[in-house]
Structure formats: structure tokens, C-alpha cells
Amino acid sequence: MLLSLFFQLMGIEVEAEYGGTASSFFMSCLVVEELAKIDPAVSVMCDVQNTLIVTLFRKYGTPQQKEQYLPRLAENMVNC
């Protein structure tokens, strides 16, 4: 249960069609801020995943790359 919630936080800005929550950058900042109150290391992982990795795929990835990687990044894969 807790692990599945953690992985949902890793795809905050991922579109719903790829399994993400389709939230905004502002929501991502709020999540990172709240996580930092409890565990700064988890907060940094979440921040890097959402603001660097996911954003690169969303903005510059080909449709094939988005289809292959965004669902995994939003559900069960962490890249750090």
C-alpha cells in the first residue's frame, strides 16, 4: 500500500493516458515540500524524478519513448 502510494508520487506530472496523475508543476512542488518534512532523501528522489527525468520525456521524447517509459516512470520505476 505505502509503496504503491510512493510510486504514484513519482509520476505527478505524467499525463493520465500514461498512468500518471496529470497534475501541475505547482502540485509537484507541494508534494516535494511535504515529503521533505518527513524524509529529505525521499523528497529529493521525488523531485529529481518529476522535475528532471519525467519532464525530459514529456517535452523532448518521441511518441514511442513516451509510450515506453512514462507508464513505467509513473508506476514502478525510479531513476536516480
DSSP file (Angstrom, degrees, kcal/mol; ACC not computed):
  #  RESIDUE AA STRUCTURE BP1 BP2  ACC     N-H-->O    O-->H-N    N-H-->O    O-->H-N    TCO  KAPPA ALPHA  PHI   PSI    X-CA   Y-CA   Z-CA
    1    1 A M     >        0   0    0      0, 0.0     4,-1.8     0, 0.0     5,-0.1   0.000 360.0 360.0 360.0 -53.0    0.0    0.0    0.0
    2    2 A L  H  >  +     0   0    0      1,-0.2     4,-2.2     2,-0.2     5,-0.1   0.879 360.0  52.4 -66.0 -38.1    2.6    2.5    1.0
    3    3 A L  H  > S+     0   0    0      1,-0.2     4,-2.2     2,-0.2    -1,-0.2   0.891 107.7  50.9 -66.5 -39.1    4.9    1.5   -1.8
    4    4 A S  H  > S+     0   0    0      2,-0.2     4,-1.5     1,-0.2    -1,-0.2   0.869 110.2  50.4 -67.2 -34.8    2.2    2.0   -4.4
    5    5 A L  H  X S+     0   0    0     -4,-1.8     4,-1.3     2,-0.2    -2,-0.2   0.902 108.5  53.1 -66.0 -41.0    1.5    5.5   -3.0
    6    6 A F  H  X S+     0   0    0     -4,-2.2     4,-0.5     1,-0.2     3,-0.5   0.921 108.0  49.6 -59.7 -45.2    5.2    6.3   -3.2
    7    7 A F  H >< S+     0   0    0     -4,-2.2     3,-0.8     1,-0.2     4,-0.3   0.816 104.6  58.4 -68.1 -29.0    5.3    5.3   -6.9
    8    8 A Q  H >< S+     0   0    0     -4,-1.5     3,-1.0     1,-0.2    -1,-0.2   0.829 101.5  56.4 -67.2 -29.6    2.3    7.4   -7.7
    9    9 A L  H >< S+     0   0    0     -4,-1.3     3,-0.6    -3,-0.5    -1,-0.2   0.653  96.2  65.9 -73.6 -14.4    4.2   10.4   -6.3
   10   10 A M  T << S+     0   0    0     -3,-0.8    -1,-0.2    -4,-0.5    -2,-0.2   0.560 104.6  43.3 -84.1  -8.1    6.9    9.7   -8.8
   11   11 A G  T X   +     0   0    0     -3,-1.0    10,-1.7    63,-0.3     3,-0.6  -0.251  68.3 137.7-128.3  46.6    4.7   10.5  -11.8
   12   12 A I  T <  S+     0   0    0     -3,-0.6    11,-2.8     1,-0.2    -1,-0.1   0.900  80.2  34.6 -62.1 -43.9    2.9   13.6  -10.6
   13   13 A E  T 3  S+     0   0    0      9,-0.2    -1,-0.2     8,-0.1     2,-0.2   0.429  89.8 116.2 -94.5   1.2    3.1   15.5  -13.9
   14   14 A V  S <  S-     0   0    0     -3,-0.6     8,-2.5     1,-0.1     9,-0.2  -0.502  75.4-104.8 -70.8 136.4    2.7   12.4  -16.2
   15   15 A E    > > -     0   0    0     -2,-0.2     5,-2.0     6,-0.2     3,-1.5  -0.210  23.9-117.6 -60.1 151.2   -0.4   12.6  -18.3
   16   16 A A  G > 5S+     0   0    0      1,-0.3     3,-1.7     3,-0.2    -1,-0.1   0.810 111.8  66.4 -61.9 -31.1   -3.3   10.3  -17.2
   17   17 A E  G 3 5S+     0   0    0      1,-0.3    -1,-0.3     2,-0.1    -2,-0.1   0.744 104.6  45.5 -64.4 -21.2   -3.1    8.4  -20.5
   18   18 A Y  G < 5S-     0   0    0     -3,-1.5    -1,-0.3    52,-0.1    56,-0.3   0.300 129.2 -94.7-102.9   7.8    0.3    7.1  -19.4
   19   19 A G  T < 5S+     0   0    0     -3,-1.7    -3,-0.2     1,-0.2    -2,-0.1   0.538  85.3 122.5  95.9   7.5   -0.8    6.3  -15.9
   20   20 A G  S   <S-     0   0    0     -5,-2.0    -1,-0.2    -7,-0.1    -8,-0.2  -0.198  73.5-109.0 -90.8-173.4    0.2    9.5  -14.1
   21   21 A T        -     0   0    0    -10,-1.7    -6,-0.2   -13,-0.2    -9,-0.1   0.559  37.2-137.2 -95.2  -9.1   -1.8   11.9  -12.1
   22   22 A A        +     0   0    0     -8,-2.5    -9,-0.2   -11,-0.5    -7,-0.1   0.842  49.8 151.2  56.9  37.8   -1.7   14.7  -14.7
   23   23 A S        -     0   0    0    -11,-2.8    -1,-0.1    -9,-0.2     2,-0.1  -0.333  43.5 -98.5 -91.5 178.6   -1.1   17.3  -12.0
   24   24 A S     >  -     0   0    0     -2,-0.1     4,-1.7     1,-0.1    -1,-0.1  -0.353  28.6-105.7 -93.9 172.1    0.8   20.6  -12.4
   25   25 A F  H  > S+     0   0    0      1,-0.2     4,-2.3     2,-0.2     5,-0.2   0.860 121.2  58.8 -63.2 -36.6    4.3   21.7  -11.5
   26   26 A F  H  > S+     0   0    0      1,-0.2     4,-2.1     2,-0.2    -1,-0.2   0.912 104.5  49.3 -59.5 -43.7    2.9   23.5   -8.5
   27   27 A M  H  > S+     0   0    0      1,-0.2     4,-2.3     2,-0.2    -1,-0.2   0.882 108.4  54.0 -64.2 -38.0    1.4   20.3   -7.2
   28   28 A S  H  X S+     0   0    0     -4,-1.7     4,-2.4     1,-0.2    -1,-0.2   0.910 107.6  50.5 -61.5 -42.4    4.8   18.6   -7.6
   29   29 A C  H  X S+     0   0    0     -4,-2.3     4,-2.3     1,-0.2    -2,-0.2   0.897 109.5  50.8 -63.0 -40.7    6.4   21.4   -5.6
   30   30 A L  H  X S+     0   0    0     -4,-2.1     4,-2.4     2,-0.2    -2,-0.2   0.918 110.6  48.8 -63.1 -43.1    3.8   20.9   -2.8
   31   31 A V  H  X S+     0   0    0     -4,-2.3     4,-2.6     2,-0.2     5,-0.2   0.934 112.2  48.1 -62.8 -46.2    4.4   17.2   -2.7
   32   32 A V  H  X S+     0   0    0     -4,-2.4     4,-2.0     1,-0.2    -1,-0.2   0.903 111.6  50.8 -62.2 -41.0    8.2   17.6   -2.6
   33   33 A E  H  X S+     0   0    0     -4,-2.3     4,-0.8     2,-0.2    -1,-0.2   0.914 112.4  45.4 -63.2 -43.8    7.9   20.2    0.2
   34   34 A E  H >X S+     0   0    0     -4,-2.4     4,-0.6     1,-0.2     3,-0.6   0.883 111.9  51.6 -69.9 -38.0    5.7   18.0    2.3
   35   35 A L  H >X S+     0   0    0     -4,-2.6     4,-3.1     1,-0.2     3,-1.2   0.876 102.3  61.4 -64.3 -35.9    7.9   14.9    1.8
   36   36 A A  H 3< S+     0   0    0     -4,-2.0    -1,-0.2     1,-0.3    -2,-0.2   0.773  94.4  62.8 -63.2 -25.8   10.9   17.0    2.9
   37   37 A K  H << S+     0   0    0     -4,-0.8    -1,-0.3    -3,-0.6    -2,-0.2   0.809 117.9  26.8 -66.9 -28.5    9.3   17.5    6.3
   38   38 A I  H << S+     0   0    0     -3,-1.2    -2,-0.2    -4,-0.6    -3,-0.1   0.856 139.8   2.8-101.4 -48.4    9.4   13.7    6.9
   39   39 A D     X  -     0   0    0     -4,-3.1     4,-2.0     1,-0.1     3,-0.2  -0.827  53.3-167.2-147.1 102.2   12.3   12.4    4.8
   40   40 A P  H  > S+     0   0    0      0, 0.0     4,-2.3     0, 0.0     5,-0.2   0.829  89.7  57.8 -60.1 -33.5   14.5   14.7    2.8
   41   41 A A  H  > S+     0   0    0      2,-0.2     4,-2.1     1,-0.2     5,-0.1   0.924 108.6  44.7 -65.1 -43.8   16.1   11.8    0.8
   42   42 A V  H  > S+     0   0    0     -3,-0.2     4,-2.5     1,-0.2    -1,-0.2   0.878 111.0  55.8 -65.7 -37.2   12.8   10.6   -0.5
   43   43 A S  H  X S+     0   0    0     -4,-2.0     4,-2.4    -8,-0.3    -2,-0.2   0.911 107.3  48.2 -60.9 -43.8   11.9   14.2   -1.2
   44   44 A V  H  X S+     0   0    0     -4,-2.3     4,-2.9     2,-0.2     5,-0.3   0.911 110.8  50.9 -65.1 -42.6   15.0   14.6   -3.4
   45   45 A M  H  X S+     0   0    0     -4,-2.1     4,-2.5     1,-0.2    -2,-0.2   0.935 112.4  46.7 -59.7 -45.5   14.3   11.4   -5.3
   46   46 A C  H  X S+     0   0    0     -4,-2.5     4,-2.4     2,-0.2     5,-0.2   0.902 113.3  49.3 -62.8 -42.1   10.7   12.5   -6.0
   47   47 A D  H  X S+     0   0    0     -4,-2.4     4,-3.0     2,-0.2     5,-0.5   0.931 112.5  46.2 -64.8 -47.3   11.9   16.0   -7.1
   48   48 A V  H  X>S+     0   0    0     -4,-2.9     4,-1.8     1,-0.2     5,-1.7   0.928 114.0  49.0 -61.8 -45.4   14.6   14.6   -9.4
   49   49 A Q  I  <>S+     0   0    0     -4,-2.5     5,-2.8    -5,-0.3     6,-0.3   0.934 119.9  36.1 -60.0 -47.3   12.2   12.1  -10.9
   50   50 A N  I  <5S+     0   0    0     -4,-2.4     5,-0.5    -5,-0.2    -2,-0.2   0.897 124.7  35.9 -77.8 -41.5    9.4   14.6  -11.5
   51   51 A T  I  <5S+     0   0    0     -4,-3.0    -3,-0.2    -5,-0.2    -2,-0.2   0.746 131.0  21.2 -90.5 -22.1   11.3   17.7  -12.5
   52   52 A L  I  X5S+     0   0    0     -4,-1.8     4,-1.9    -5,-0.5    -3,-0.2   0.830 127.4  31.7-106.4 -62.7   14.2   16.2  -14.5
   53   53 A I  I  ><S+     0   0    0     -5,-1.7     4,-1.9     2,-0.2     5,-0.2   0.960 123.4  40.9 -69.4 -54.3   13.5   12.8  -15.8
   54   54 A V  H  ><S+     0   0    0     -5,-2.8     4,-2.7    -6,-0.2    -1,-0.2   0.905 114.8  53.4 -62.8 -40.9    9.8   12.9  -16.4
   55   55 A T  H  > S+     0   0    0     -5,-0.5     4,-2.6    -6,-0.3     5,-0.3   0.889 106.2  52.9 -62.9 -39.1   10.0   16.4  -17.8
   56   56 A L  H  X>S+     0   0    0     -4,-1.9     4,-2.5     1,-0.2     5,-0.6   0.931 112.5  44.2 -61.7 -45.1   12.6   15.4  -20.3
   57   57 A F  H  X5S+     0   0    0     -4,-1.9     4,-1.3     3,-0.2    -2,-0.2   0.909 114.8  49.5 -65.7 -41.2   10.5   12.6  -21.6
   58   58 A R  H  <5S+     0   0    0     -4,-2.7    -2,-0.2    -5,-0.2    -1,-0.2   0.907 122.0  31.3 -65.4 -41.5    7.3   14.7  -21.7
   59   59 A K  H  <5S+     0   0    0     -4,-2.6    -2,-0.2    -5,-0.2    -3,-0.2   0.873 136.0  18.2 -86.6 -38.7    8.9   17.6  -23.6
   60   60 A Y  H  <5S+     0   0    0     -4,-2.5    -3,-0.2    -5,-0.3    -2,-0.2   0.489  93.5 108.9-117.3  -5.4   11.5   16.0  -25.8
   61   61 A G     << -     0   0    0     -4,-1.3    -4,-0.0    -5,-0.6     0, 0.0  -0.411  67.5-117.6 -75.8 149.6   10.7   12.3  -26.0
   62   62 A T     >  -     0   0    0     -2,-0.1     4,-2.7     1,-0.1     5,-0.2  -0.386  34.0-103.3 -73.8 162.4    9.3   10.8  -29.2
   63   63 A P  H  > S+     0   0    0      0, 0.0     4,-2.2     0, 0.0     5,-0.1   0.867 124.7  52.2 -56.2 -34.9    5.8    9.3  -29.0
   64   64 A Q  H  > S+     0   0    0      2,-0.2     4,-1.8     1,-0.2     5,-0.2   0.906 109.8  47.7 -67.9 -40.7    7.4    5.8  -28.9
   65   65 A Q  H  >>S+     0   0    0      2,-0.2     4,-3.1     1,-0.2     5,-0.5   0.914 111.7  50.3 -65.7 -42.3    9.7    6.8  -26.0
   66   66 A K  H  X5S+     0   0    0     -4,-2.7     4,-1.5     1,-0.2    -2,-0.2   0.924 111.5  48.6 -60.2 -44.2    6.7    8.4  -24.1
   67   67 A E  H  <5S+     0   0    0     -4,-2.2    -1,-0.2    -5,-0.2    -2,-0.2   0.846 117.6  41.4 -64.7 -34.6    4.7    5.2  -24.6
   68   68 A Q  H  <5S+     0   0    0     -4,-1.8     4,-0.4    -5,-0.1    -2,-0.2   0.908 127.4  24.0 -80.7 -43.6    7.5    3.0  -23.4
   69   69 A Y  H  X5S+     0   0    0     -4,-3.1     4,-2.7    -5,-0.2     5,-0.2   0.846 106.6  66.0 -99.2 -37.2    8.9    4.9  -20.4
   70   70 A L  H  X<S+     0   0    0     -4,-1.5     4,-2.1    -5,-0.5     5,-0.2   0.897 101.6  50.4 -60.8 -42.3    6.2    7.3  -19.0
   71   71 A P  H  > S+     0   0    0      0, 0.0     4,-1.2     0, 0.0     5,-0.3   0.914 114.3  45.6 -60.8 -38.4    3.9    4.5  -17.8
   72   72 A R  H  >>S+     0   0    0     -4,-0.4     4,-2.0     1,-0.2     5,-1.5   0.891 111.9  51.0 -70.8 -38.2    6.8    2.8  -16.0
   73   73 A L  H  <5S+     0   0    0     -4,-2.7    -1,-0.2     1,-0.2    -3,-0.2   0.840 113.8  45.7 -66.6 -31.4    8.1    6.0  -14.5
   74   74 A A  H  <5S+     0   0    0     -4,-2.1   -63,-0.3   -56,-0.3   -64,-0.2   0.699 125.7  27.4 -82.6 -19.7    4.6    6.8  -13.2
   75   75 A E  H  <5S-     0   0    0     -4,-1.2    -3,-0.2    -5,-0.2    -2,-0.2   0.842 133.3 -12.1-112.2 -47.7    4.0    3.3  -11.8
   76   76 A N  T  <5S+     0   0    0     -4,-2.0     2,-0.4    -5,-0.3    -3,-0.2   0.243  97.8  89.5-151.6  21.5    7.0    1.3  -10.8
   77   77 A M      < -     0   0    0     -5,-1.5     2,-0.5   -70,-0.1    -1,-0.1  -0.988  42.6-169.2-131.7 132.7   10.4    2.7  -11.9
   78   78 A V        -     0   0    0     -2,-0.4     2,-0.6    -4,-0.0   -32,-0.1  -0.979   4.7-165.4-119.3 126.9   12.7    5.1  -10.1
   79   79 A N              0   0    0     -2,-0.5   -26,-0.2   -34,-0.1    -2,-0.0  -0.947 360.0 360.0-112.9 114.1   15.6    6.6  -12.0
   80   80 A C              0   0    0     -2,-0.6    -1,-0.1   -27,-0.0   -32,-0.0   0.311 360.0 360.0-134.8 360.0   18.2    8.3   -9.9
